[in-house]
Amino acid sequence: MGQIYDITNERFARYGRILEGLPVEELIRVAGSFGRDFDGVKYERSIKELEETEDFRYIEQWFGGEGALQCGLCWGHNIKMNAVEYHHSSEINIGAKDMVLMLGDLRDVKDNHYDSELLELFFVPKGTAVELFGTTLHFAPCQTSNTGFATAIILPEMTNAPLSEETRKAIPQRQGEERLLFGNNKWMIAHPECDDAKNSFAYPGVTGENRTVVIE
């Protein structure tokens, strides 16, 4: 599994920053109300109940500078890396439960391949808002207990939306970073064990083991 650092550790500065002072209590309450009585992970990029909170409106105004943002949710049960992704923008994660983030640096990607051993793991307590930089490789958070996880995710509007059919069909023939495109403002490198690598056009470029968080 590897060492898990606290999010306050100076090693996190390479990947993001803690956003002090943001209002998050209402976002946490709403995010935590979604049931987790299922196997696996769900993700919805834009959820009305989250975007109607005063917390999100504040973040859109003062963090986003009145640029259009979306607030969605990633929730369920997960202990695996499975893939790494990045955006050409930063991302805010706010956990309604404690979570572990597996993070890497885009600059360590070589010829569309990434060694999973380079990932660093960080424990993020419930209610901590963190910004992940656009150069930070990440994927679904991992749970710290058998009750799962629930993380509000704030991104520029339309991020992670499906690509057009024309673009999707063209991706397998593309080269370089263009081959990694997987969604609107979403570039992804999958581990060969990941379902996306087996069942879609995702590029299976993660080498090494499919990193796992051990729940004690």
C-alpha positions as CSV (number, residue, x, y, z in Angstrom):
1,M,0.0,0.0,0.0
2,G,2.7,2.5,0.9
3,Q,2.8,5.2,3.5
4,I,-0.2,7.4,4.0
5,Y,0.7,11.0,4.8
6,D,-1.6,13.5,6.5
7,I,-2.9,16.2,4.1
8,T,-1.0,18.8,6.2
9,N,2.3,17.2,5.3
10,E,4.6,19.4,3.2
11,R,4.7,16.7,0.5
12,F,1.1,17.7,-0.5
13,A,2.3,21.1,-1.7
14,R,3.4,19.5,-4.9
15,Y,-0.1,18.4,-5.7
16,G,-2.4,21.0,-4.2
17,R,-3.3,23.1,-1.2
18,I,-5.8,23.2,1.7
19,L,-8.5,25.8,1.2
20,E,-8.9,27.4,4.6
21,G,-12.1,29.3,5.4
22,L,-14.4,28.0,2.7
23,P,-18.0,27.3,3.9
24,V,-18.5,23.6,3.6
25,E,-21.0,22.5,6.3
26,E,-24.1,22.5,4.0
27,L,-22.2,20.8,1.2
28,I,-21.0,18.1,3.6
29,R,-24.6,17.6,4.9
30,V,-26.0,17.2,1.4
31,A,-23.2,15.0,0.1
32,G,-23.4,12.7,3.1
33,S,-27.2,12.2,2.6
34,F,-26.6,10.1,-0.6
35,G,-26.9,6.4,0.2
36,R,-23.9,4.1,-0.2
37,D,-25.7,0.7,0.0
38,F,-24.2,-0.5,-3.3
39,D,-21.0,-2.0,-4.5
40,G,-18.5,0.1,-6.4
41,V,-18.3,3.8,-7.2
42,K,-20.8,6.3,-8.6
43,Y,-20.0,9.7,-10.0
44,E,-22.3,12.5,-11.1
45,R,-20.6,15.7,-12.3
46,S,-23.4,18.1,-11.6
47,I,-26.0,17.6,-8.8
48,K,-28.8,20.2,-8.3
49,E,-29.0,19.7,-4.5
50,L,-25.3,20.5,-4.1
51,E,-25.3,23.4,-6.6
52,E,-28.2,25.1,-4.8
53,T,-26.3,25.3,-1.5
54,E,-25.1,28.7,-0.3
55,D,-21.7,27.0,0.2
56,F,-21.4,26.3,-3.5
57,R,-22.6,29.7,-4.5
58,Y,-19.9,31.3,-2.3
59,I,-17.2,29.0,-3.8
60,E,-18.3,29.8,-7.4
61,Q,-18.2,33.5,-6.7
62,W,-15.0,33.8,-4.7
63,F,-12.9,30.8,-5.7
64,G,-14.1,30.6,-9.3
65,G,-14.1,34.4,-9.7
66,E,-17.7,34.1,-11.0
67,G,-16.7,31.6,-13.7
68,A,-19.2,28.9,-14.3
69,L,-18.5,25.9,-12.0
70,Q,-20.3,22.6,-11.4
71,C,-20.6,20.6,-8.1
72,G,-21.0,16.9,-8.3
73,L,-20.4,13.9,-6.2
74,C,-18.2,10.8,-6.2
75,W,-19.4,8.3,-3.6
76,G,-19.6,4.6,-2.8
77,H,-16.9,2.0,-1.9
78,N,-13.4,2.1,-3.3
79,I,-9.9,0.9,-2.2
80,K,-8.2,0.7,-5.6
81,M,-6.3,3.1,-7.8
82,N,-7.7,1.8,-11.1
83,A,-6.5,4.8,-13.2
84,V,-5.2,8.3,-13.0
85,E,-6.7,11.4,-14.6
86,Y,-6.1,15.1,-14.9
87,H,-7.8,18.2,-16.1
88,H,-6.6,21.4,-17.7
89,S,-7.9,23.2,-14.6
90,S,-7.8,22.7,-10.8
91,E,-10.4,20.7,-8.8
92,I,-11.8,21.0,-5.3
93,N,-12.5,17.9,-3.2
94,I,-14.6,18.2,0.0
95,G,-15.1,14.9,1.8
96,A,-18.4,14.2,3.7
97,K,-16.4,11.4,5.2
98,D,-12.7,10.8,5.8
99,M,-10.9,9.7,2.7
100,V,-7.5,8.8,1.2
101,L,-6.4,10.5,-2.1
102,M,-3.8,8.8,-4.3
103,L,-1.9,11.6,-6.1
104,G,0.8,11.8,-8.7
105,D,2.5,14.4,-10.9
106,L,1.7,14.8,-14.6
107,R,5.3,15.6,-15.2
108,D,6.1,11.9,-14.4
109,V,4.1,10.7,-17.3
110,K,6.4,9.4,-20.0
111,D,5.1,8.5,-23.5
112,N,1.6,8.1,-22.1
113,H,2.8,5.7,-19.4
114,Y,2.8,6.2,-15.6
115,D,4.4,4.0,-12.9
116,S,1.9,3.5,-10.1
117,E,4.7,3.3,-7.6
118,L,5.2,7.0,-7.9
119,L,1.8,7.7,-6.4
120,E,1.7,9.3,-2.9
121,L,-1.2,8.7,-0.6
122,F,-2.8,11.4,1.6
123,F,-5.4,11.1,4.4
124,V,-8.0,13.9,4.2
125,P,-10.3,14.4,7.2
126,K,-14.0,14.9,6.7
127,G,-14.8,18.6,6.0
128,T,-11.4,19.5,4.6
129,A,-11.5,21.4,1.3
130,V,-8.5,20.7,-0.9
131,E,-7.6,22.1,-4.3
132,L,-5.8,19.7,-6.6
133,F,-3.7,21.5,-9.2
134,G,-4.2,20.9,-13.0
135,T,-0.9,19.0,-13.0
136,T,-2.0,16.5,-10.3
137,L,-2.9,13.0,-11.3
138,H,-5.8,11.6,-9.3
139,F,-8.9,9.4,-9.5
140,A,-11.7,8.3,-7.2
141,P,-11.0,8.8,-3.5
142,C,-10.6,5.7,-1.3
143,Q,-12.6,4.9,1.8
144,T,-11.1,4.6,5.3
145,S,-13.8,2.4,6.7
146,N,-16.4,-0.1,5.5
147,T,-19.0,2.6,5.4
148,G,-17.5,4.0,2.2
149,F,-16.8,7.5,1.1
150,A,-18.7,10.6,-0.3
151,T,-16.8,13.5,-1.8
152,A,-18.2,16.7,-3.3
153,I,-16.2,17.6,-6.4
154,I,-16.1,21.1,-7.9
155,L,-14.8,21.7,-11.4
156,P,-15.3,24.0,-14.4
157,E,-18.8,23.5,-15.9
158,M,-19.0,20.6,-18.3
159,T,-15.8,18.9,-17.1
160,N,-16.2,15.1,-17.3
161,A,-19.2,15.4,-19.7
162,P,-19.2,12.8,-22.5
163,L,-17.3,13.6,-25.7
164,S,-19.0,13.8,-29.1
165,E,-19.3,10.6,-31.0
166,E,-17.0,12.0,-33.7
167,T,-14.2,12.7,-31.2
168,R,-14.7,9.3,-29.4
169,K,-14.3,7.4,-32.6
170,A,-11.1,9.4,-33.5
171,I,-9.3,8.9,-30.2
172,P,-7.9,5.4,-30.8
173,Q,-6.0,6.7,-33.8
174,R,-4.6,9.8,-32.1
175,Q,-1.0,10.1,-30.7
176,G,0.5,11.8,-27.6
177,E,-1.8,13.5,-25.1
178,E,-4.7,13.4,-27.6
179,R,-4.8,9.6,-27.2
180,L,-5.5,10.1,-23.4
181,L,-8.6,12.3,-23.9
182,F,-11.5,10.5,-22.2
183,G,-14.1,13.2,-21.5
184,N,-14.8,16.9,-21.6
185,N,-11.6,18.4,-20.0
186,K,-10.6,14.9,-18.9
187,W,-7.4,13.0,-19.8
188,M,-7.0,9.6,-18.3
189,I,-4.5,6.7,-18.1
190,A,-6.0,3.4,-17.0
191,H,-4.5,0.4,-15.3
192,P,-4.9,-2.7,-17.4
193,E,-7.1,-4.2,-14.6
194,C,-9.5,-1.3,-14.7
195,D,-12.9,-1.9,-16.3
196,D,-12.5,1.3,-18.4
197,A,-9.3,-0.2,-20.0
198,K,-11.1,-3.5,-20.8
199,N,-14.4,-2.1,-22.0
200,S,-13.7,1.3,-23.6
201,F,-11.2,3.4,-25.5
202,A,-9.3,4.3,-22.3
203,Y,-5.5,4.1,-22.8
204,P,-4.0,1.3,-20.5
205,G,-0.8,3.1,-19.7
206,V,-0.5,2.7,-15.9
207,T,2.4,0.2,-15.2
208,G,3.0,-1.5,-11.9
209,E,0.4,-2.8,-9.4
210,N,-3.1,-1.5,-9.1
211,R,-2.4,0.3,-5.8
212,T,-4.8,-0.6,-2.9
213,V,-5.6,1.1,0.4
214,V,-5.8,-1.4,3.3
215,I,-8.7,-0.7,5.7
216,E,-7.7,-1.6,9.3
